[in-house]
Amino acid sequence: MVEMKDSQYPLLVNYLKGNCVFVDLGSAGAEGFKAPLGGLAKAVTFVELDAASLSSLGSAEFFQMHKIGKGVAGAPGKRLFYHRKFPPCSSLLKPNIDLIQEYGLEDYFVELGRTEMECTTLNEILEDLKINRVDFLKTDLEGLDFEVISSSEGIVKSSLVIQCEARFLPIFEGEPPFFEIAKHLEARGFDLITIHPEVWKYNTAHRLQQRDGRLVMADAIFFLRPDHVRKLFGSDWSKAMVKQAIIAKANRMHNFAERLFEMVQGSLDVQLQKELAGFINSVNGEQSALQGLVTMMLPHPLLARLVRRANRGFSKLYKATRVLDHLPHIGSL
């Protein structure tokens, strides 16, 4: 990956700092954003909340950074937190036992203990920090994503990008399905742009020899539609779309980031436009040399797709050999 120094984007940093807020609930994911943002991290106010663990990054990495070791829910108050054998399965919610058994996950959800936890809300967090709106809201809350999103109406309606963990088959009791979350956000002006799916294999006799399974969950990324951006931000619409383009690029959504850049570039100062173009067109580790060659050398999209699939196949095989012993339920589309 090309190292992105602060001096690469001085105009963009100055243009956005103090007015670019990322909130990450439940996944301590600051490290995951620092690398793709590079020097532009200096423009971001990063709010990270996780009751279990926080990232190792310091406040010097961002314009501002706030680490909050609390639980978050739809309403303030005490809740029971269930500690489970496989830590990512720990949650404030009880699991759907029938569904867990279908995929042979009983051992993952063995309860190790319970802790009474004082929970806060997203509204309270931002009020305490004197932050009045969010540009990028990311949730990974083991079944509580929609509870938090639906209880933060004002914050959600003024956000530019929302990423949440949503399930086609809800694992936890009271958790709504993916389609309900998507409908809720669509009604507030958001388009579903991409998903990162997770496929599980049923606990059948030969599942270890089988690749496919059922689409169970996905990290879904929603962007506020351009017409809503213009309506909400008025004369500041171009700054809002600059932030959307940067967020898309930081999420490895290279083509969509470029599309957003092309929509806004005509309204930007020439030098600011040049810096943003440099960031949008920068190469990172997720763009492999093989994929680059495919793009340049294979004019037919079908041929390009076949080679990309072959490349992904090797990657999946490698990953499978590493996780198969511990995650035998994980399949692929």
N, C-alpha and C positions, 0 to 999 in steps of 0.2 A: 504494500500500500504506500502511496506517495504521502510523505509526512506533510501535514498541513500546519504551518507555523502561523502564529498570531499575525505576523506582518503580511501574510498573504491577502488578508481581507480587512484591512483597517477601516475602509469606508463602510462596509457591511456591518462590522462590529459596532461602529459608532452610530450607524443608522438604527440598529435594533436594540442595543443594550439598554436595560431598564424597561423594555417594552416587549420582552419575549420570554414567556413563562411556560416551562414544561413541568408537569406534575406526574409523578410515577407512584402509583399506589400498589403496594404488595409485592413488588418483584425486585427491589433494590437494584435497578437497572442502569444506574448512572454510567458504569463502565461501558455498557453496550452502546451508549450514545456519544461518549467522549471521542472515541476513535473516528467514527464517520463524520462527526461535526468538525473535528480538527480545531483550527483556530477560531471557528465560529462559536465554539462552546463559551468563549469569553463574552458573548452577547446574551447568553441564556441564564435566566434565573431558574435553577433546578430545585424542585421540591420533591423529596423522596420520603415515603412513609412505609415502614414495614415493622411489624411488632416482633418478628423473629430475627431479622438481620438487616444490616445496612451496608452500603457499599464502602469500599476503602478509600474512595476519592475524597480529597479535601476541597475546601471552598475555593482555593486558588485556581482550580481547574475551570470554574465557571465565573460568570459575572457575579452571581450570588448562588449559594447552595444552602439549603435547609434540610437537615436530616431529622426525622421525627420517628422515634421508636414507639409508636402506638398502634393500636388497632383502629380500623376505620369501618364504619357501618352506615346504614341509612338514617339512624337516629342515635343520639348520645345515650350513654348508659352502660350498665354492666352486662356482659354477655359471657357465656361459657365458651372457652376456646379448647377444642379437642386436639390433643397431641397424638399423632398417629405414627406407626412404625416407619412408614415412608414419609419423611417430613413434608414433601410437596402436597400430600393428601391431608395435612392438618388444616383445620378450618373452624369457623364459628358454627358451621352447619353439620347436620347428621347426613350420612350418605344414604343413597337409595340401595338397600341391601340386595334386592333382586337383580339390579343392573350390575352391581359389583360382582355377584356370583356368575353372571353370564360370561364375564371376561376373565374369571379366575383371579380376581384382585383382592380376595379376602385378606390375604397376608399383609398387603399394603395398608389396609385400613384398620389393622389391629390397634385398638386404643391403648395408649401408654399412660394417659392421665388427662386431667382437666384442670384448666386454670381460669379463675374468674378474671375477666379482663375489662378494664374501663375503656370503652370505645368513644372515639370522637367522630365528627362528620367532616366531610370535605368543606362544607361552608364554614365550620368553626376553624379548621386549619388555616384557610385562606384569610379569614377575618383576623386571626391572631397575627398572621404575617403581614397584614395590611396589603394583601394582593386582591385586586378587585375583579380580575378575569384571568383566564387560562387560554393559551394558544394550543397546547398539545396536552391532552388528558389521556393517560395510559393506566388501565386497571388490570390487575392479575390477582383476583381476590378469592379464588376457590369457592365460587358460587355466589358471591356477594356483589359481583360487578353491576348487575342491573339494579340491585337495591340501592347502591351508591349513586349510580347514574340517574335513576328516576327520582331520587330525593335531592338532587342538585340541579334543579331545572334552570335557574338563572345562569349558572356556570356553564352548563352544557350548551345552552342556546347561544352563548357568546363565544364558544370555543371554535377553533378552526379545524382541528383534527382530533378524533377520538379513536383510541385503540382499546379493545376490551377482549377478554376471554369469554367466549360464548359457546354453548354446547347444543348440538342438535339432539342429543340424548342427555338431559340434565342428570348429573351424577348426584347432586345434593338435593335434599328435601326442600321444596319451596323455590327452587331455582327455575326461572323461566327458560323456555327454549330459545335457540338462536333467532328464530323468525320473529319472535315477539320483540326482542331487542332491536333487530334491524328495522322493524316497522316503527318502533318508538322514535328512533333516530331519523328515519326517512321523513317522518312527519314534522321534524324540526329542521329540515333543510339539508340533511346529510345524505351523501351517496356512499354506498359500499364500493370501495375501489379495489380492495384485495383481501384475501384471507390466507393465513398460513395454517393449513389443515392438519389435524391429527387423526390417524386411522387406527382403530383397535381391532384385534382379531378375537373372535369368540373362542371360548375355552373348549375347542374341539380336539378330537384325538390326534390330528395331524397338523395342528396349526404351526408348529415349528418349521414345517416344510412348506408352508404356504406364505405367500407374500401379501395377498390382498386382505381386506377386512372391511369394516364399516366406518364411515365418516362419523366421528363422535363429537368432535369439538374443533374449534379454530380460534386463532387470534385474528380478529376482524378489524380492519382499519377503514374508518369512515372520514371523508373530507366534506366540509361545508361547501355546498354548491356555489359556483361563481356568482350567480344572481343574488344569492343570500349574502355573500361576502360584500358585494357592492351595496346592498340595502342596509346591512348592519353597520358597516364601517364608513360609508359615505366617502368623503374626500381621502380617507386613509385606506381605501380598498387596496391600493397597489402595495402598500407595506404589508397588509394582511396576506396577500397572495405571494409576496416574497417569502414570508414565513412558511406558508404552505409548501412552496417549492423546496425550501431547505429541509423541512420535516420529511417530505417525500424522499429526498435524496438520502437523508440520514437513516431512513427505513429501507434503503436499497431498492427503492421504487424509481429506477433510473429513467425509464421512459415517461412515466407520469410526471416526474419532477421537471423533465425537459418541456413537456407540454405546458405545465404551469408557467415555466419561465417564458416560453414563447408568447403566452397570453398577456404577460405583464411587462415584458421588456421595453416596449415602446413608451411606457409611461415613466421610465427611470432615467436618471441622469446617466450620461454616457459612461463615466468611470464606474459608477455603481453597477450599471448593467454589465460592464466588463468583468468586475469582480464576481458577480453572481454567476455569470456564464462560466468563469473559471472553476467555481465550486461545483456547479451542476455537471460539468464535463470532466471533473476529476475522476481518476481511476482508483478504485479501491479493491481490497482483497477478494470481494465476492464476485468480481468480474474476472473470470479465469481467462488465461491466454487462449485456451481452446475456444471459448465462446467468442472472444474477439475475432479469432481467425474465421469462425463460422460466419459471423456478421459480415466480414469483409469479402470472403471468398465464395460464399454460396448464395447466389442471387435468388434461388427458388426457396420460398419459405418452408415448403415441405421437407426439403433436404436439410435445411438448417435445423428444423425441429427434430429430425431423426438423430442428427449428431449431438444436439443438446441432450436429448433423452439418453443417449449412450453415455454421455459424460455424467449425467445425474445418476445413471444406473451404477457406475463404479463408485460414486460417492455414497449411494445408499447401501451398497454391498459392504463397503468399509465400515459405515456406521453400524450396520446390522451385526457385524462380527464383534463389535465392541459392546453393544447394549443387549444382545440377545439373551444372555444369561440372566440379566437383571430385569429386563423389560420384555418378556416373551409375548406380551399382548400387543406390542406396537407393530403395525403393518404399514402399508403404503398404498396410494391410489394406483 
